[in-house]
Amino acid sequence: MHAASASSPSTRPALSEALTTLTAEMLEVDAVIAKRLSSDVALINQIAGYIVHAGGKRMRPKLVLLFANALGYDKPGRFELAAVVEFIHTATLLHDDVVDESSLRRGKKTANALFGNAASVLVGDFLYSRAFQMMVSVNRMRVLDVLAEATNVIAEGEVLQLMNMHDPDITVESYLRVIRYKTAKLFEASARLGAVLAEAGPEVEEACAGYGRALGTAFQLIDDVLDYEGDSAALGKNVGDDLREGKTTLPLLIAMERGTPEQKALLRHAIEHGELEKLSEIVEIVRATGALEATREAARAEANLAKDCLKLLPANQWRESLLEFAAQSVERSF
């Protein structure tokens, strides 16, 4: 079977078995998270617990497990590293929400809205430092190398995004660079870690990393679509948040390219000032210009790149799960 094709009926029982196993393994990861979150400082427990258990998709830890299993690694170290990437991700969310002044995430109030900015930033720092303690416990220099580089690149991505705020003239390349740094890098690192644990060769490791990078890019592209396509209840965040924060995402860039001079002027003004007064009109322009479907197509292209990266992996139910993972990432509505 070609690695990029959809799951055939003959592979579905094995795929179902793999997903059942993955669900059980994620309970092991949850146990590590609960144990490692523990602190003598009550507020740390309260805030970290609040955001970690706020109902995220846990895609990054799942990637660690999926690639480790696909390459035959079944030791407990994979649960520890899956928890590490979730801690790093959670720390970035805490910091993100402070920078973006967000009030809603995953259908709940953000930590900064409940506990204040200072506490959120400091607990984010705690999660970063706890993650590095856990990395050291694995006693693999390559693991430290991968995750230290990832956290550094993510920080660069945050600063790049800050520089691009309220700028309607950024290029698609600049926008994609922020995605690769800020979002896709941890997907890439998570997938790479599975290969590192399994001691896969350089070519296979790079293929795993390529899958993660493309999947992370596709995932963020769909997030950017949903900011104009969904509703707050389904998304768990406020529709139009990206615009309010001055983020020039691909749907807006495409809409400005395709729109009339009047539409382009309206979009530019909204980006520059973070205005939501004409949100319904802006959403209509983005939809009417075909910008949402064009962005979905860009996400599908990234998902296909991810699938192509799996050709070097053994043909087993875990590879099938990764194919399914890529397909689902671009057809979601929340």
C-alpha positions as a LaTeX table, in Angstrom:
\begin{tabular}{lrrr}
\hline
Residue & $x$ (\AA) & $y$ (\AA) & $z$ (\AA) \\
\hline
Met1 & 0.00 & 0.00 & 0.00 \\
His2 & 1.28 & 3.47 & $-0.87$ \\
Ala3 & 1.96 & 5.42 & 2.31 \\
Ala4 & $-0.08$ & 8.42 & 1.22 \\
Ser5 & $-3.29$ & 6.54 & 0.39 \\
Ala6 & $-6.33$ & 6.34 & 2.62 \\
Ser7 & $-6.88$ & 3.42 & 4.96 \\
Ser8 & $-8.42$ & 0.44 & 3.16 \\
Pro9 & $-11.12$ & $-1.76$ & 4.75 \\
Ser10 & $-8.52$ & $-4.48$ & 5.41 \\
Thr11 & $-6.42$ & $-2.13$ & 7.55 \\
Arg12 & $-9.27$ & $-0.74$ & 9.66 \\
Pro13 & $-9.32$ & $-3.46$ & 12.38 \\
Ala14 & $-5.59$ & $-2.96$ & 12.96 \\
Leu15 & $-6.10$ & 0.81 & 12.93 \\
Ser16 & $-8.87$ & 0.50 & 15.51 \\
Glu17 & $-6.62$ & $-1.65$ & 17.70 \\
Ala18 & $-3.82$ & 0.93 & 17.44 \\
Leu19 & $-6.15$ & 3.76 & 18.43 \\
Thr20 & $-7.39$ & 1.74 & 21.41 \\
Thr21 & $-3.79$ & 1.15 & 22.48 \\
Leu22 & $-3.02$ & 4.85 & 22.01 \\
Thr23 & $-5.94$ & 5.79 & 24.27 \\
Ala24 & $-4.60$ & 3.48 & 26.99 \\
Glu25 & $-1.06$ & 4.87 & 26.58 \\
Met26 & $-2.33$ & 8.44 & 26.90 \\
Leu27 & $-3.68$ & 7.47 & 30.34 \\
Glu28 & $-0.07$ & 6.58 & 31.23 \\
Val29 & 0.98 & 10.02 & 30.01 \\
Asp30 & $-1.77$ & 11.63 & 32.10 \\
Ala31 & $-0.41$ & 9.81 & 35.15 \\
Val32 & 3.08 & 11.20 & 34.49 \\
Ile33 & 1.62 & 14.69 & 34.03 \\
Ala34 & $-0.27$ & 14.49 & 37.32 \\
Lys35 & 2.82 & 13.29 & 39.17 \\
Arg36 & 5.21 & 15.83 & 37.64 \\
Leu37 & 2.86 & 18.79 & 38.06 \\
Ser38 & 3.04 & 18.49 & 41.81 \\
Ser39 & 4.55 & 21.48 & 43.62 \\
Asp40 & 4.75 & 22.68 & 47.22 \\
Val41 & 3.39 & 26.02 & 45.98 \\
Ala42 & $-0.40$ & 25.82 & 45.92 \\
Leu43 & $-0.94$ & 28.45 & 43.21 \\
Ile44 & 1.35 & 26.54 & 40.82 \\
Asn45 & $-0.72$ & 23.40 & 41.30 \\
Gln46 & $-3.92$ & 25.36 & 40.79 \\
Ile47 & $-2.95$ & 27.21 & 37.61 \\
Ala48 & $-0.92$ & 24.44 & 35.96 \\
Gly49 & $-3.63$ & 21.90 & 36.71 \\
Tyr50 & $-6.29$ & 24.23 & 35.38 \\
Ile51 & $-4.70$ & 24.65 & 31.97 \\
Val52 & $-3.25$ & 21.13 & 31.54 \\
His53 & $-6.66$ & 19.58 & 32.24 \\
Ala54 & $-8.62$ & 22.11 & 30.17 \\
Gly55 & $-9.44$ & 19.61 & 27.43 \\
Gly56 & $-6.79$ & 20.03 & 24.74 \\
Lys57 & $-6.32$ & 17.59 & 21.86 \\
Arg58 & $-2.92$ & 16.42 & 23.18 \\
Met59 & $-1.66$ & 16.07 & 19.62 \\
Arg60 & 2.01 & 16.57 & 20.45 \\
Pro61 & 2.29 & 13.81 & 23.08 \\
Lys62 & 0.32 & 11.53 & 20.77 \\
Leu63 & 2.94 & 12.10 & 18.07 \\
Val64 & 5.71 & 11.00 & 20.43 \\
Leu65 & 3.83 & 7.77 & 21.16 \\
Leu66 & 2.74 & 7.10 & 17.56 \\
Phe67 & 6.25 & 7.43 & 16.14 \\
Ala68 & 7.86 & 5.49 & 18.99 \\
Asn69 & 5.38 & 2.65 & 18.45 \\
Ala70 & 5.69 & 2.81 & 14.66 \\
Leu71 & 9.45 & 2.30 & 15.03 \\
Gly72 & 9.19 & $-0.46$ & 17.64 \\
Tyr73 & 10.06 & 1.45 & 20.83 \\
Asp74 & 7.88 & 0.36 & 23.75 \\
Lys75 & 9.78 & 1.44 & 26.88 \\
Pro76 & 8.31 & 3.76 & 29.57 \\
Gly77 & 10.60 & 6.64 & 28.55 \\
Arg78 & 8.12 & 7.50 & 25.81 \\
Phe79 & 5.50 & 8.44 & 28.41 \\
Glu80 & 7.92 & 10.80 & 30.14 \\
Leu81 & 8.81 & 12.58 & 26.89 \\
Ala82 & 5.17 & 12.75 & 25.81 \\
Ala83 & 4.48 & 14.57 & 29.08 \\
Val84 & 7.48 & 16.84 & 28.51 \\
Val85 & 6.17 & 18.11 & 25.15 \\
Glu86 & 2.74 & 18.70 & 26.69 \\
Phe87 & 4.35 & 20.77 & 29.46 \\
Ile88 & 6.28 & 22.83 & 26.92 \\
His89 & 3.11 & 23.36 & 24.90 \\
Thr90 & 1.17 & 24.35 & 28.02 \\
Ala91 & 3.86 & 26.84 & 28.99 \\
Thr92 & 3.63 & 28.47 & 25.56 \\
Leu93 & $-0.17$ & 28.72 & 25.92 \\
Leu94 & 0.15 & 30.49 & 29.26 \\
His95 & 2.60 & 32.99 & 27.80 \\
Asp96 & 0.62 & 33.35 & 24.55 \\
Asp97 & $-2.60$ & 34.24 & 26.29 \\
Val98 & $-0.87$ & 36.96 & 28.31 \\
Val99 & 0.75 & 38.47 & 25.20 \\
Asp100 & $-2.49$ & 38.23 & 23.20 \\
Glu101 & $-4.67$ & 39.40 & 26.11 \\
Ser102 & $-6.93$ & 36.43 & 25.41 \\
Ser103 & $-9.91$ & 35.74 & 27.65 \\
Leu104 & $-11.16$ & 32.40 & 26.29 \\
Arg105 & $-9.44$ & 29.14 & 25.34 \\
Arg106 & $-11.02$ & 25.70 & 24.81 \\
Gly107 & $-14.34$ & 27.10 & 25.95 \\
Lys108 & $-13.02$ & 28.20 & 29.34 \\
Lys109 & $-11.60$ & 31.40 & 30.75 \\
Thr110 & $-7.86$ & 31.67 & 30.19 \\
Ala111 & $-5.54$ & 31.37 & 33.18 \\
Asn112 & $-4.54$ & 35.02 & 32.89 \\
Ala113 & $-8.21$ & 36.06 & 32.93 \\
Leu114 & $-8.72$ & 34.09 & 36.15 \\
Phe115 & $-5.41$ & 34.42 & 37.99 \\
Gly116 & $-3.74$ & 37.48 & 36.43 \\
Asn117 & $-0.86$ & 37.98 & 34.02 \\
Ala118 & 1.99 & 37.77 & 36.51 \\
Ala119 & 0.93 & 34.42 & 37.94 \\
Ser120 & 0.34 & 32.98 & 34.44 \\
Val121 & 3.79 & 33.99 & 33.18 \\
Leu122 & 5.53 & 32.62 & 36.27 \\
Val123 & 3.68 & 29.29 & 36.17 \\
Gly124 & 4.58 & 29.06 & 32.49 \\
Asp125 & 8.20 & 29.44 & 33.57 \\
Phe126 & 7.69 & 26.67 & 36.14 \\
Leu127 & 6.37 & 24.33 & 33.44 \\
Tyr128 & 9.35 & 25.06 & 31.18 \\
Ser129 & 11.83 & 24.37 & 33.99 \\
Arg130 & 9.98 & 21.22 & 35.08 \\
Ala131 & 10.05 & 19.99 & 31.49 \\
Phe132 & 13.83 & 20.39 & 31.42 \\
Gln133 & 14.16 & 18.50 & 34.71 \\
Met134 & 12.22 & 15.64 & 33.10 \\
Met135 & 14.38 & 15.73 & 29.96 \\
Val136 & 17.49 & 15.29 & 32.06 \\
Ser137 & 15.96 & 12.26 & 33.79 \\
Val138 & 15.73 & 10.48 & 30.42 \\
Asn139 & 19.54 & 10.75 & 30.23 \\
Arg140 & 19.75 & 11.12 & 26.45 \\
Met141 & 21.80 & 14.04 & 25.13 \\
Arg142 & 20.03 & 13.90 & 21.74 \\
Val143 & 16.67 & 14.41 & 23.51 \\
Leu144 & 18.03 & 17.51 & 25.24 \\
Asp145 & 19.41 & 18.77 & 21.94 \\
Val146 & 16.07 & 18.38 & 20.13 \\
Leu147 & 13.95 & 19.98 & 22.83 \\
Ala148 & 16.37 & 22.78 & 23.71 \\
Glu149 & 16.47 & 23.80 & 20.05 \\
Ala150 & 12.68 & 23.53 & 19.76 \\
Thr151 & 11.99 & 25.78 & 22.76 \\
Asn152 & 14.46 & 28.35 & 21.44 \\
Val153 & 12.84 & 28.40 & 17.98 \\
Ile154 & 9.37 & 28.67 & 19.53 \\
Ala155 & 10.51 & 31.74 & 21.47 \\
Glu156 & 11.85 & 33.25 & 18.24 \\
Gly157 & 8.48 & 32.56 & 16.63 \\
Glu158 & 6.68 & 34.41 & 19.42 \\
Val159 & 8.88 & 37.46 & 18.87 \\
Leu160 & 8.43 & 37.27 & 15.08 \\
Gln161 & 4.67 & 37.21 & 15.53 \\
Leu162 & 4.87 & 40.19 & 17.85 \\
Met163 & 6.83 & 42.09 & 15.19 \\
Asn164 & 4.17 & 41.24 & 12.59 \\
Met165 & 1.21 & 42.42 & 14.68 \\
His166 & $-1.09$ & 44.96 & 13.00 \\
Asp167 & 0.96 & 44.80 & 9.79 \\
Pro168 & $-1.24$ & 44.26 & 6.71 \\
Asp169 & 1.81 & 44.20 & 4.42 \\
Ile170 & 3.52 & 41.06 & 5.68 \\
Thr171 & 4.22 & 38.44 & 3.02 \\
Val172 & 2.86 & 34.90 & 2.92 \\
Glu173 & 6.46 & 33.76 & 3.48 \\
Ser174 & 6.71 & 35.81 & 6.70 \\
Tyr175 & 3.39 & 34.43 & 7.89 \\
Leu176 & 4.45 & 30.84 & 7.20 \\
Arg177 & 7.78 & 31.43 & 8.94 \\
Val178 & 5.92 & 32.35 & 12.13 \\
Ile179 & 3.84 & 29.15 & 11.85 \\
Arg180 & 6.92 & 26.98 & 11.29 \\
Tyr181 & 8.64 & 28.50 & 14.32 \\
Lys182 & 5.77 & 29.04 & 16.73 \\
Thr183 & 3.49 & 26.05 & 16.10 \\
Ala184 & 5.03 & 23.50 & 13.76 \\
Lys185 & 8.38 & 23.32 & 15.59 \\
Leu186 & 6.98 & 21.46 & 18.60 \\
Phe187 & 5.04 & 19.09 & 16.32 \\
Glu188 & 8.32 & 18.47 & 14.51 \\
Ala189 & 10.22 & 17.88 & 17.75 \\
Ser190 & 7.52 & 15.54 & 19.08 \\
Ala191 & 7.65 & 13.37 & 15.97 \\
Arg192 & 11.45 & 13.44 & 15.94 \\
Leu193 & 11.58 & 12.29 & 19.58 \\
Gly194 & 9.82 & 9.05 & 18.68 \\
Ala195 & 12.59 & 8.34 & 16.18 \\
Val196 & 15.30 & 9.37 & 18.64 \\
Leu197 & 13.95 & 7.00 & 21.29 \\
Ala198 & 13.84 & 4.16 & 18.75 \\
Glu199 & 17.41 & 5.01 & 17.65 \\
Ala200 & 16.28 & 5.29 & 14.04 \\
Gly201 & 18.80 & 6.33 & 11.39 \\
Pro202 & 19.21 & 9.97 & 10.30 \\
Glu203 & 17.06 & 9.54 & 7.17 \\
Val204 & 14.13 & 8.08 & 9.10 \\
Glu205 & 14.50 & 10.68 & 11.87 \\
Glu206 & 14.33 & 13.48 & 9.31 \\
Ala207 & 11.27 & 11.89 & 7.69 \\
Cys208 & 9.53 & 11.78 & 11.07 \\
Ala209 & 10.46 & 15.42 & 11.71 \\
Gly210 & 9.18 & 16.36 & 8.25 \\
Tyr211 & 5.83 & 14.77 & 9.03 \\
Gly212 & 5.55 & 16.71 & 12.27 \\
Arg213 & 6.53 & 19.99 & 10.64 \\
Ala214 & 3.99 & 19.62 & 7.82 \\
Leu215 & 1.24 & 18.40 & 10.16 \\
Gly216 & 1.83 & 21.33 & 12.54 \\
Thr217 & 1.65 & 23.77 & 9.64 \\
Ala218 & $-1.60$ & 22.22 & 8.39 \\
Phe219 & $-3.05$ & 22.31 & 11.90 \\
Gln220 & $-2.33$ & 26.04 & 12.30 \\
Leu221 & $-3.69$ & 26.86 & 8.85 \\
Ile222 & $-6.99$ & 25.22 & 9.81 \\
Asp223 & $-6.99$ & 27.13 & 13.11 \\
Asp224 & $-6.68$ & 30.32 & 11.08 \\
Val225 & $-9.61$ & 29.27 & 8.90 \\
Leu226 & $-11.76$ & 28.51 & 11.93 \\
Asp227 & $-11.22$ & 31.99 & 13.33 \\
Tyr228 & $-13.52$ & 33.18 & 10.51 \\
Glu229 & $-15.61$ & 30.07 & 9.89 \\
Gly230 & $-16.66$ & 28.65 & 13.24 \\
Asp231 & $-18.63$ & 29.86 & 16.21 \\
Ser232 & $-17.37$ & 30.58 & 19.71 \\
Ala233 & $-19.19$ & 27.65 & 21.34 \\
Ala234 & $-17.69$ & 25.08 & 18.98 \\
Leu235 & $-14.22$ & 26.61 & 18.81 \\
Gly236 & $-13.78$ & 27.31 & 22.50 \\
Lys237 & $-12.44$ & 30.76 & 21.70 \\
Asn238 & $-13.89$ & 34.03 & 20.50 \\
Val239 & $-14.45$ & 34.25 & 16.75 \\
Gly240 & $-12.40$ & 37.14 & 15.39 \\
Asp241 & $-9.72$ & 36.89 & 18.09 \\
Asp242 & $-6.93$ & 36.81 & 15.50 \\
Leu243 & $-8.17$ & 40.05 & 13.98 \\
Arg244 & $-8.61$ & 41.71 & 17.37 \\
Glu245 & $-5.00$ & 40.80 & 18.19 \\
Gly246 & $-3.80$ & 42.25 & 14.88 \\
Lys247 & $-2.70$ & 38.90 & 13.42 \\
Thr248 & $-2.50$ & 38.96 & 9.63 \\
Thr249 & $-3.28$ & 35.32 & 8.84 \\
Leu250 & $-3.49$ & 33.61 & 5.45 \\
Pro251 & $-7.28$ & 34.03 & 5.02 \\
Leu252 & $-6.84$ & 37.80 & 5.39 \\
Leu253 & $-3.81$ & 37.90 & 3.09 \\
Ile254 & $-5.70$ & 36.01 & 0.37 \\
Ala255 & $-8.83$ & 38.14 & 0.85 \\
Met256 & $-6.79$ & 41.34 & 0.47 \\
Glu257 & $-5.15$ & 39.98 & $-2.67$ \\
Arg258 & $-8.47$ & 39.01 & $-4.25$ \\
Gly259 & $-10.79$ & 41.71 & $-2.91$ \\
Thr260 & $-11.91$ & 44.99 & $-4.44$ \\
Pro261 & $-10.00$ & 48.16 & $-3.51$ \\
Glu262 & $-12.79$ & 49.02 & $-1.06$ \\
Gln263 & $-12.67$ & 45.56 & 0.54 \\
Lys264 & $-8.89$ & 45.68 & 0.75 \\
Ala265 & $-9.03$ & 49.10 & 2.45 \\
Leu266 & $-11.53$ & 47.82 & 5.02 \\
Leu267 & $-9.36$ & 44.78 & 5.82 \\
Arg268 & $-6.19$ & 46.87 & 6.09 \\
His269 & $-7.86$ & 49.29 & 8.50 \\
Ala270 & $-9.19$ & 46.42 & 10.64 \\
Ile271 & $-5.75$ & 44.77 & 10.85 \\
Glu272 & $-3.98$ & 48.00 & 11.69 \\
His273 & $-6.42$ & 48.90 & 14.46 \\
Gly274 & $-7.58$ & 45.46 & 15.66 \\
Glu275 & $-11.18$ & 46.52 & 15.14 \\
Leu276 & $-14.10$ & 44.10 & 15.42 \\
Glu277 & $-16.87$ & 46.66 & 14.79 \\
Lys278 & $-17.27$ & 45.42 & 11.21 \\
Leu279 & $-16.44$ & 41.77 & 11.93 \\
Ser280 & $-19.51$ & 40.41 & 10.14 \\
Glu281 & $-18.61$ & 42.41 & 7.02 \\
Ile282 & $-14.99$ & 41.26 & 7.22 \\
Val283 & $-16.02$ & 37.61 & 7.60 \\
Glu284 & $-18.27$ & 38.00 & 4.55 \\
Ile285 & $-15.37$ & 39.42 & 2.50 \\
Val286 & $-13.08$ & 36.57 & 3.57 \\
Arg287 & $-15.72$ & 34.01 & 2.58 \\
Ala288 & $-16.78$ & 35.71 & $-0.65$ \\
Thr289 & $-13.19$ & 35.90 & $-1.96$ \\
Gly290 & $-12.72$ & 32.16 & $-1.47$ \\
Ala291 & $-9.94$ & 32.81 & 1.05 \\
Leu292 & $-11.14$ & 30.16 & 3.49 \\
Glu293 & $-11.24$ & 27.38 & 0.91 \\
Ala294 & $-7.87$ & 28.48 & $-0.48$ \\
Thr295 & $-6.39$ & 28.27 & 3.03 \\
Arg296 & $-7.94$ & 24.82 & 3.52 \\
Glu297 & $-6.34$ & 23.74 & 0.25 \\
Ala298 & $-2.97$ & 24.97 & 1.52 \\
Ala299 & $-3.55$ & 22.90 & 4.67 \\
Arg300 & $-4.44$ & 19.83 & 2.60 \\
Ala301 & $-1.21$ & 20.25 & 0.63 \\
Glu302 & 0.74 & 20.27 & 3.92 \\
Ala303 & $-1.14$ & 17.19 & 5.12 \\
Asn304 & $-0.19$ & 15.39 & 1.89 \\
Leu305 & 3.44 & 16.36 & 2.46 \\
Ala306 & 3.16 & 14.83 & 5.93 \\
Lys307 & 1.75 & 11.61 & 4.49 \\
Asp308 & 4.57 & 11.38 & 1.94 \\
Cys309 & 7.10 & 11.51 & 4.78 \\
Leu310 & 5.77 & 8.19 & 6.10 \\
Lys311 & 7.06 & 6.15 & 3.16 \\
Leu312 & 10.25 & 5.30 & 5.08 \\
Leu313 & 8.36 & 3.90 & 8.09 \\
Pro314 & 7.49 & 0.21 & 8.49 \\
Ala315 & 4.06 & $-0.70$ & 7.11 \\
Asn316 & 2.11 & $-1.29$ & 10.31 \\
Gln317 & $-1.01$ & $-0.10$ & 12.13 \\
Trp318 & 0.90 & 2.81 & 13.64 \\
Arg319 & 1.77 & 4.19 & 10.24 \\
Glu320 & $-1.89$ & 3.85 & 9.32 \\
Ser321 & $-2.77$ & 5.83 & 12.45 \\
Leu322 & $-0.38$ & 8.58 & 11.39 \\
Leu323 & $-1.97$ & 8.70 & 7.93 \\
Glu324 & $-5.38$ & 9.04 & 9.59 \\
Phe325 & $-4.03$ & 11.68 & 11.95 \\
Ala326 & $-2.91$ & 13.81 & 8.99 \\
Ala327 & $-6.24$ & 13.40 & 7.18 \\
Gln328 & $-8.29$ & 14.37 & 10.22 \\
Ser329 & $-6.19$ & 17.43 & 10.99 \\
Val330 & $-7.45$ & 19.29 & 7.93 \\
Glu331 & $-11.09$ & 18.25 & 7.97 \\
Arg332 & $-11.88$ & 19.32 & 11.51 \\
Ser333 & $-14.32$ & 22.07 & 12.50 \\
Phe334 & $-12.94$ & 22.90 & 15.98 \\
\hline
\end{tabular}
